[in-house]
């Protein structure tokens, strides 16, 4: 396990999501995944984390998280387990956001018209602010077809006059 000195002027962690991202930034992939998929946040404040782990979380998770946070931030972190239900895991929250965006896209009048015009067509939603992938090759060049244009979850869709 790597324990590095805290960065010189690290701003305090403002949310559980920032805390979890710190584990990705510090190349602690296993702990990052555990925190995203197996932890239900109960309470978060600077220097204190309280969560309910699900049955797939390792028993030493609170100790490891506390040790690394303390080492990385230079601030003592108290990490404890709770019996309270807490929030959905970050992974579940992301899945809910994606499902909601897909439902809203399917319900949009223009998408409804497109689906009526092209039976069997699929609807896909992707964030526009996601990192750009390499330019895909066209099918004629031996690559797969480029993915359909995708929209952020809060995108209401084009207006009718956009197609006039």
Buried (B, 14 or more C-beta within 10 A) or exposed (E): EEEEEEEEEEEEBEEBBEBBBBBBEBEBEEBBBBBBBBBBBBEBEEBEBBBBBEEEBEEEBBEBBBBBBBBBBEEEBEBEBBEEEBBEBBBEBEEEBBEEBBEBBEEBEBBEEEBEEEEEEEEEBBBEEEEEEEEEEEEEEEEEEEEEEBBEEEBEBEEEEEEE
